Amino acid sequence: MSVQRCIIEHWVPEQLANSNLNRFVRQKRHNAAQVMVWASCMQVGWRPVTGKARLTITLIFSMKRRRDADNLHSRCKGLIDGVVKGGWIEDDNPEILDLEVRSEVQPGRKATILELEAI
């Protein structure tokens, strides 16, 4: 199976961990990220991957700033849950999912790119 790609232009997930939002607002925004990913991956026709899978998430920011790796990962929790709930991967535990989260700066562009492949 080749790499399945989903590009969500003009959107990156919010940083919800360590925010001053109450837990109900955080959960609502987490769920919204799940739905965004689910709908976008459905639209491009993703197919389920059985067994071990690699998910690469690239967050494209328009401004150069220092971003910690752990904060990038926490931004992606809703995205990963959306991929699981969509049935494209069996689970998000490390025995099944090889996860890579990275960021890029492209002035004037904001986007989220998800790439899924069987390994």
C-alpha positions, 0 to 999 in steps of 0.5 A, a space after each residue: 500500500 502506498 502513502 495516503 495523504 490528506 492536506 487540510 489547508 488553512 488549519 492547524 490544530 489548537 494548542 489545548 494542553 496547558 491552556 487556560 480553557 476550562 475542560 468542557 471547552 477543551 473537550 469541545 475543541 478536541 472533538 472538533 479536531 477529530 471531526 475535521 480530520 475524519 471528514 477530510 480523510 473521508 473526502 480524499 478516500 483513505 482506506 484502512 491500514 491493518 496491522 502496524 502503521 506509520 502516521 506522519 503529521 506535518 504542521 505548517 505555520 506561517 510564522 517562525 517561532 520556537 515550538 517544542 516537540 512535546 507541544 507539537 505532539 499535544 496539538 495532534 491528540 485530536 487528529 490521531 483520535 480522529 484517524 482511529 475513530 475513522 477506522 483507518 488505524 486499529 489503535 494509537 498505541 506504540 505497538 501499532 502506530 509509529 507516529 512522527 510529528 513535525 513542523 515547517 514554516 512557510 510564510 503565508 501558509 497554514 496547513 496540516 498534512 497527514 500521511 498514513 502508510 502500512 509498515 
